[in-house]
Amino acid sequence: MLTFTDKEEYDFDKCFIDADSMLYRIAYTVSSDAQAQSTFDLALKAVMRDTNSVKGYVAVKGKGNFRYDIVDDYKATRSKQDMDPKVKERLDSLYQYCWDTGCVASDGCEADDVVSIWATEAEAEGSSFVIAHVDKDIDMVPGWHYNFNKNKLYLTDKDAGHYLLCKQLLTGDASDNIQGLKGVGPKTAEKILKGVEPDKMLDAVRSTWREKHPRDWKEKLEVCFNLIYMRRSFDDLRHMTIEEVYGEGNLR
C-alpha cells in the first residue's frame, strides 16, 4: 500500500531527485538565467532539508532514450506548441547549469529510470533512501517517496508498486502516447485487479490483453510494458520481455 506519514519522523542516507519537473517550472516562472540557477539551488536545498537526507543525487534529462528504439512515436501526443523562445533559452541554459554542476544526465533513458536504478542499488546495499519527484510512474518503485510539490512523504511497498505497474499495463498512458487497452481506464483497471493476489496480477493483465487482442496480444503488451516499466539496472536500458524481468512465475 501507499502509506503517507509525517516526514519529520524520518531521515535518510540518500535522496534521489528527479529534477526535470523543477527545471520546467523554474524556466516558466523566473526572468533570468541567474535567477533560474539560484531558484534551482534553493529548491534542491529545500528537498534535502524537508527529507532530512544526508546526501543528494540529482538526475535530469540527457541525450537519447532507448524507448524510441522500441516505438518511434513514444510521447508523440505531447504538445507540439512551440515554447516561448525566451523560456526555451532559459530552460536550455538551466540544463547546461545542471550538467556543469554535477547533476547526472540520463543519457539513453529518462531521469525516472535513473532514480529507480539508484533506489534499487541503495536497497541492495542497505542504505536508507527516499526518491523525490512528482511523477506518478516512479510510484511503482518500492521505497520511500517525497512529492516536493505537495510536501508529502509516503511509502510504496512492493505489492503497491506491483499493483501500480499492472494497472498502467491495462490503461497505458495517454500523456506519453503509450497504448493500453481500448476502453480500459483507471476505474475499469481497478475492477479487473480487485481482489487479485499480487503474484497473480500479471496473469490477470495477460488474460485481459489476450481477450482484447487475441492475435497479437503478447507483442502489444510487451511494447506497453517496455515503455512503462522503470528500469532497475543500467544494463536494462533495452527491450525486455516480461518473463525476463519477472520470470514465468510472476516473481516480484
Secondary structure, 3 states (H helix, E strand, C coil): CEEEECHHHCCEEEEEEECHHHHHHHHHHCCCHHHHHHHHHHHHHHHHHHCCEEEEEEEEEEEEECHHHHCCCCCCCCCCCCCCHHHHHHHHHHHHHHHHCCCEEEEECCHHHHHHHHHHHHHHHCCCEEEEECCHHHHHCCEEEEECCCCEEEEECHHHHHHHHHHHHHHEEHHHCEECCCCCCHHHHHHHHCCCCHHHHHHHHHHHHHHHCCCCHHHHHHHHHHHHCCCCCHHHCCCCCHHHHHCCCCCC
